[in-house]
Amino acid sequence: MTHIADNGVGAESNGQRLARLRARHRWTQQRLATEAGYSLAAVKAFEQGRRSLDRPAVILRFAQALDCHPTEITGAPYVPPHADRDGQAAVASVAAVRRALLRHGRPARPTDQEAVAVNVPELRARVDEANQHRQAAALTKSGAVLPPLVRDLQVAAEVTHGDQRRQVFALLASAYECAMQYLYKLGHTSDATLATERVVWASQETGDPLRILAARWYDAGEFLSIGEHDEAGAIIDDALTELGTIRSPGPEAVSLRGAFHLKASLNLARATDTKAAVRHLKQAEQAAEELGEDRNDWQMQFGPTNTALWAVSLPVEMGRGRDAVARAEKVRLPRDYSRERHSHFHIDRGRAYFYNGQRDLALRAFLDAERLAPQATRAHAAVRETVGTMIRTRKRGELVELGIRLGVV
């Protein structure tokens, strides 16, 4: 379902889409409240746009009750307003990235020129560039470099052998991860899932046990995003068990273990198992302390800094604004830290301030996120819904201007 934002009459809220889905089932508001486990007053507030329907855990409960995909409530992917030229450019390459992903596992049928031109060091440099765009949330640049890069890596995987072929598949897995993040940030969740499958398949061809486990981290995220918490938990538990069998683990294994504990904390937070979520967060903090530094194994940015950021995200996921604000105000990010993670921190701060009733601070945080990662912020489902709710309840200068750029006005 694609949501057209620039229709001149204002975008639909998540609550309006929820009401339409409920009507499709011919349910009353009371029936939906009963099926989803919320009060009638809450359902009315969501549908009328007086209460922000932005928390994934809440959206998932309604999606499961209505037997729909969460994006049918959030409206993703969004078409940027025509005035947003950067946004239009960012989505222009989605079809080309999708075509490149679909060719995985098919004969590459390279030309003689393509086969001769395979150069693994050059391909590695291009993958590094793609990852730089990924960490900078530079979606337009990502969309431009990914289709030809994926094609060239698929050719290289077909014409190389032995250790060189395993190296190429490691590069291909990383490129697929870049594609996955690009598509996910733009709200193309089905295509992002396709990319995740390619990450898993390519990783298996590397023969590297840690690389294969790293791919499962993303696989668990796919099940988490649709509310299949038991399946996500099983993938995470299996990975942690396997990591626990490694004697004298190196920093890469410690980093991966910490990342899986963070994923477990998020999965359990959305499953409303607060105690278990906090327990896994503490285990991630222990891994970060053991590591003693910020690393970027498999582009996961694990370390003390990222763990501190997840410690803010966790109470946001649970709607605990006061706790999230208190934690966010203690975070000090390194100046050269990933723009993508930096911007996401500001998004979490904004949502935390909103939950805490500090709407002016919420606006400032969202503007900070937009400054660092314009397209990723404008396509972020929770930002769009939260800003839309703020506008519906109190229209003010900069807030409305941001709403226009988001396409929710």
C-alpha positions in Angstrom: 0.0 0.0 0.0 1.6 3.3 -1.1 0.5 6.5 0.7 0.4 9.6 -1.4 1.3 12.5 0.8 0.9 15.6 -1.4 -2.8 15.4 -2.0 -3.6 18.9 -0.8 -6.0 17.7 2.0 -3.5 16.4 4.5 -2.3 12.9 5.0 -4.2 10.1 6.8 -3.2 9.4 10.3 -2.5 5.8 11.5 -5.7 6.1 13.4 -7.7 6.8 10.3 -6.2 3.8 8.6 -7.0 1.7 11.6 -10.6 2.9 11.5 -10.8 1.9 7.8 -9.3 -1.5 8.5 -11.8 -2.0 11.3 -14.7 -1.1 9.0 -13.4 -3.6 6.4 -13.9 -6.3 9.1 -17.3 -4.8 9.9 -16.2 -4.5 13.5 -17.4 -2.0 16.0 -14.8 0.0 18.0 -15.7 -2.1 21.0 -15.0 -5.3 19.1 -11.6 -4.0 18.1 -10.9 -2.9 21.6 -11.8 -6.4 22.9 -9.8 -8.2 20.2 -6.6 -6.1 20.7 -6.8 -5.8 24.4 -7.3 -2.0 24.7 -10.0 0.1 26.2 -12.8 1.6 24.0 -11.6 5.0 25.0 -8.1 4.2 23.7 -9.5 3.0 20.3 -11.6 6.1 19.9 -8.6 8.3 20.7 -6.4 6.5 18.2 -8.9 6.6 15.4 -9.7 10.3 16.0 -6.0 11.2 16.0 -6.0 12.5 19.5 -3.6 9.9 20.7 -0.5 9.0 18.7 -0.5 5.5 17.3 3.3 5.3 16.8 4.6 2.6 19.1 5.3 -0.6 17.1 4.1 -2.9 20.0 0.7 -1.2 19.9 0.5 -1.2 16.1 1.4 -4.9 16.1 -1.4 -5.8 18.5 -3.9 -4.1 16.2 -2.4 -5.6 13.1 -2.6 -9.1 14.6 -6.2 -8.5 15.7 -7.1 -7.3 12.2 -5.0 -9.9 10.4 -3.1 -7.3 8.4 0.5 -6.2 7.9 1.7 -3.4 10.2 2.3 -1.2 7.1 -1.4 -1.2 6.4 -1.7 0.8 9.6 1.4 3.0 9.1 0.8 3.6 5.4 4.4 2.9 4.3 6.0 3.3 1.9 5.3 7.0 1.5 5.7 9.0 -1.7 7.6 12.2 -0.9 5.9 15.5 -1.8 6.9 16.8 -5.2 8.6 19.8 -3.5 11.0 17.4 -1.8 13.4 16.8 -4.7 15.9 14.9 -2.5 13.1 12.6 -1.3 12.0 12.0 -4.9 15.6 11.2 -5.8 16.0 8.8 -2.9 13.1 6.6 -4.0 14.0 6.8 -7.7 16.3 3.7 -7.5 14.0 1.4 -5.5 12.9 -0.5 -8.6 16.5 -0.9 -9.8 17.6 -2.2 -6.4 14.7 -4.6 -6.4 15.6 -6.0 -9.8 19.2 -6.5 -8.7 18.0 -8.4 -5.6 15.7 -10.6 -7.7 18.7 -11.8 -9.7 20.4 -13.5 -6.7 21.0 -17.1 -7.4 20.2 -16.8 -11.1 22.8 -17.2 -13.8 24.6 -13.8 -14.1 25.4 -14.4 -17.8 28.3 -11.9 -17.8 29.7 -10.4 -20.9 33.3 -11.2 -21.7 34.1 -7.6 -20.7 32.4 -8.0 -17.3 34.1 -11.3 -16.5 37.6 -9.9 -17.3 36.9 -6.7 -15.3 36.3 -8.5 -12.0 38.7 -7.0 -9.5 38.1 -8.0 -5.8 40.0 -5.2 -4.2 38.1 -2.7 -6.3 34.8 -4.3 -5.4 35.8 -4.2 -1.7 36.4 -0.4 -2.0 33.0 0.0 -3.6 31.3 -2.0 -0.8 33.1 0.2 1.7 31.7 3.3 -0.1 28.2 1.8 0.0 28.6 1.2 3.7 29.7 4.8 4.2 26.5 5.9 2.6 24.6 3.5 4.7 26.1 4.8 8.0 25.5 8.4 6.8 21.9 7.6 6.0 22.6 9.0 2.5 19.7 7.3 0.8 20.0 9.0 -2.6 23.7 8.0 -2.9 22.9 4.5 -1.7 20.2 4.1 -4.3 22.6 5.3 -7.0 25.5 3.0 -6.2 23.8 -0.2 -5.2 22.3 -1.6 -8.5 25.5 -1.7 -10.4 27.5 -2.8 -7.4 25.2 -5.8 -6.7 25.3 -6.7 -10.4 29.1 -6.7 -10.4 29.3 -8.7 -7.2 26.9 -11.3 -8.6 29.1 -11.6 -11.7 32.2 -11.9 -9.5 30.6 -14.6 -7.4 30.0 -16.6 -10.6 33.4 -16.4 -12.1 35.6 -16.7 -9.0 36.6 -19.8 -7.1 37.9 -21.0 -3.8 38.9 -18.4 -1.2 38.4 -15.6 -3.6 34.8 -16.7 -4.2 34.2 -16.7 -0.4 35.5 -13.2 -0.1 33.2 -12.1 -2.9 30.2 -13.6 -1.1 31.2 -11.8 2.1 31.2 -8.5 0.1 27.9 -9.5 -1.6 26.3 -10.1 1.9 27.4 -6.6 3.0 26.0 -5.0 -0.2 22.7 -6.8 0.4 22.7 -5.4 3.9 23.1 -1.9 2.5 20.2 -2.6 0.1 18.1 -3.9 3.0 18.8 -0.7 5.1 18.1 1.6 2.1 14.8 -0.1 1.4 13.8 -0.4 5.1 14.5 3.3 5.7 12.2 4.2 2.8 9.4 2.0 4.1 9.7 -0.7 1.4 9.4 -3.5 4.0 8.7 -6.3 1.6 11.7 -5.5 -0.6 13.8 -5.1 2.6 12.7 -8.6 3.6 13.8 -9.9 0.2 17.2 -8.3 0.8 17.5 -9.9 4.2 17.0 -13.3 2.6 19.8 -12.6 0.2 22.0 -11.6 3.1 21.4 -15.0 4.8 22.0 -16.9 1.6 25.2 -15.0 0.6 26.6 -15.4 4.2 26.2 -19.1 4.1 28.5 -19.2 1.0 31.3 -17.5 2.9 31.9 -20.5 5.2 32.5 -18.0 8.1 30.6 -19.1 11.2 30.5 -15.5 12.6 29.4 -14.0 9.3 26.6 -16.6 9.1 25.5 -15.7 12.7 25.6 -12.0 11.9 23.1 -12.6 9.1 20.8 -14.3 11.5 20.7 -11.0 13.5 18.9 -9.4 10.6 16.8 -12.5 10.1 15.5 -12.2 13.6 14.7 -8.6 13.0 12.3 -9.6 10.2 10.2 -11.8 12.5 10.4 -9.1 15.2 9.0 -6.5 12.9 5.8 -8.5 12.2 5.2 -9.5 15.8 6.5 -13.1 15.5 8.3 -12.7 18.8 8.7 -16.4 19.5 10.3 -17.1 16.2 12.6 -14.0 16.6 13.5 -15.2 20.1 14.3 -18.7 18.9 16.8 -17.3 16.3 18.4 -15.1 18.9 18.6 -17.8 21.5 20.2 -20.3 19.1 22.7 -17.7 18.1 23.6 -16.8 21.7 23.9 -20.5 22.5 26.3 -21.0 19.5 28.3 -17.9 20.5 28.5 -19.3 24.0 30.4 -22.4 22.8 33.3 -20.4 21.5 36.3 -20.7 23.7 38.3 -17.5 24.3 36.1 -15.4 21.9 37.7 -12.6 20.1 36.3 -9.1 19.9 34.2 -9.9 16.9 32.4 -12.7 18.8 31.9 -10.5 21.9 30.5 -7.7 19.7 28.1 -10.1 18.0 27.0 -11.5 21.4 26.3 -8.0 22.6 24.4 -7.1 19.5 22.2 -10.2 19.9 21.4 -9.3 23.5 20.3 -5.8 22.2 18.1 -7.5 19.6 16.6 -9.7 22.3 15.9 -6.7 24.5 14.0 -5.0 21.7 12.1 -8.2 20.8 11.0 -8.7 24.4 10.1 -5.0 24.9 7.7 -5.3 22.0 6.4 -8.6 23.4 5.8 -6.6 26.6 8.1 -8.8 28.7 9.7 -5.9 30.5 11.8 -7.8 33.0 13.4 -10.0 30.4 14.0 -7.0 28.1 15.9 -5.2 30.9 17.9 -8.4 31.7 19.1 -8.7 28.1 20.0 -5.0 28.0 22.2 -5.5 31.1 23.9 -8.5 29.4 24.6 -6.3 26.4 26.0 -3.6 28.7 28.3 -6.3 30.2 29.5 -7.3 26.7 30.1 -3.6 25.8 32.2 -3.2 29.0 34.1 -6.4 28.2 34.8 -5.0 24.7 35.9 -1.7 26.1 35.5 0.2 22.8 33.0 1.0 20.0 33.4 -1.4 17.1 31.7 -1.8 13.8 31.9 -5.5 13.1 29.4 -6.3 10.3 28.3 -2.6 10.4 26.5 -3.2 13.7 28.1 -0.3 15.6 28.2 -2.3 18.8 30.0 -0.9 21.8 29.4 1.3 24.9 28.0 4.1 22.8 25.4 2.1 20.9 24.4 0.2 24.0 23.7 3.6 25.6 21.5 4.5 22.7 19.6 1.3 22.9 19.1 2.0 26.6 17.1 5.1 25.4 15.3 3.2 22.7 14.0 0.5 25.1 11.9 2.7 27.3 10.7 4.5 24.2 9.5 1.2 22.9 7.6 0.7 26.1 6.1 4.2 26.1 8.0 5.3 29.2 8.8 8.9 28.4 10.3 9.9 31.7 12.8 7.1 31.8 13.8 7.6 28.2 14.3 11.3 28.7 16.4 10.8 31.8 18.6 8.3 29.9 18.8 10.4 26.8 20.0 13.5 28.6 23.0 11.5 29.9 24.1 10.4 26.4 27.2 12.1 24.9 27.9 10.9 21.4 31.3 11.1 19.8 31.4 13.8 17.2 32.4 11.4 14.4 29.7 8.8 15.3 27.5 7.3 12.6 25.1 9.9 11.3 22.5 7.2 10.9 22.7 6.2 14.6 23.0 9.8 15.6 19.8 10.8 13.8 17.9 7.8 15.2 18.9 8.9 18.7 17.3 12.2 18.1 14.2 10.5 16.8 14.1 8.5 20.1 14.7 11.7 22.1 11.8 13.4 20.2 9.4 10.5 20.9 10.5 10.4 24.5 9.9 14.1 25.0 6.5 13.8 23.3 5.5 11.0 25.7 6.7 13.1 28.5 4.5 16.1 27.5 7.5 18.2 26.4 6.4 19.0 22.9 8.7 21.9 22.1 11.7 19.7 23.0 10.2 16.9 20.9 10.1 19.2 17.9 13.7 20.4 18.4 14.8 16.7 18.6 13.0 15.8 15.4 14.5 18.8 13.6 18.0 17.7 14.8 17.3 14.2 13.3 16.1 15.8 10.0 19.2 17.9 9.8 21.4 14.8 10.0 19.3 12.4 7.9 16.6 14.3 6.0 15.1 11.4 4.0 15.3 8.8 6.7 13.7 11.1 9.2 10.9 12.1 6.8 10.1 8.5 5.9 10.2 7.3 9.6 6.7 6.0 10.5 6.9 7.0 14.1 8.1 10.5 13.3 5.3 11.1 10.8 2.6 9.8 13.2 3.9 11.7 16.2 4.4 15.0 14.3 0.9 14.5 12.8 -0.6 14.1 16.2 1.2 17.2 17.5 -0.1 19.3 14.5 -3.7 18.0 15.0 -3.6 19.1 18.6 -1.5 22.3 18.4 -0.5 23.9 15.1 2.6 26.2 15.4 5.1 27.6 12.9 8.1 25.3 12.8 6.0 22.3 13.6 3.7 22.9 10.6 6.7 23.5 8.4 8.2 20.1 9.5 4.8 18.5 8.9 4.8 19.9 5.3 8.2 18.4 4.7 7.0 15.1 6.1 3.9 15.2 4.0 1.5 14.9 7.0 -0.1 18.4 6.4 
